[in-house]
């Protein structure tokens, strides 16, 4: 999932040469439809090229290894900005529209990956993608996910920002900062979670600091100090 969706940020410019939408459809076809059950909406992180099914080494739906972050909506939006075809979201795949499948997967993530503190977790570095560390009620959906965004933004800023470290750190099992800055903290910039002041502090003190993360070939996995 992770590799497919992120590559679409580039492949979208060759949408007529690369099967970008079909690549996402491959995962929608294997999404679990099991209303009322905990695995409803599950999309496996990897599908076996041999069997065409959930790769056995992923584990079950409740295994921390089994899912990647839910970036389907982001990838679909990136594609839409190129192809401009609204009917993409009402395309029916095995009885559900693409939009319904995206929402179902989001609901699965929220149901199974929320921690007691309200943040999303129950995952691993591998599952996170960092292996080395028309007549639809669109309005109500927009309001719902805007509220989800605002609530999660507030939680991230409340619980993950360190004034001392001037960075968004992970929390350990005791809900204490790990104080290990990695590029994952910079996702707060892409998601527009960081305030302008916090974004400036992270870019200046970490991303563009050659004693921290900045290297000519890109960001380092951990800081150099």
HELIX and SHEET records of a PDB file:
HELIX    1   1 UNK A    2  UNK A   11  1                                  10    
HELIX    2   2 UNK A   12  UNK A   14  5                                   3    
HELIX    3   3 UNK A   20  UNK A   29  1                                  10    
HELIX    4   4 UNK A   56  UNK A   58  5                                   3    
HELIX    5   5 UNK A   72  UNK A   83  1                                  12    
HELIX    6   6 UNK A   86  UNK A   90  5                                   5    
HELIX    7   7 UNK A   98  UNK A  113  1                                  16    
HELIX    8   8 UNK A  138  UNK A  159  1                                  22    
HELIX    9   9 UNK A  183  UNK A  186  5                                   4    
HELIX   10  10 UNK A  187  UNK A  190  1                                   4    
HELIX   11  11 UNK A  196  UNK A  202  1                                   7    
HELIX   12  12 UNK A  203  UNK A  207  3                                   5    
SHEET    1   A 2 UNK A  92  UNK A  93  0                                        
SHEET    2   A 2 UNK A  96  UNK A  97 -1                                        
SHEET    1   B 2 UNK A 161  UNK A 162  0                                        
SHEET    2   B 2 UNK A 167  UNK A 168 -1                                        
SHEET    1   C 2 UNK A 214  UNK A 215  0                                        
SHEET    2   C 2 UNK A 218  UNK A 219 -1                                        
END                                                                             
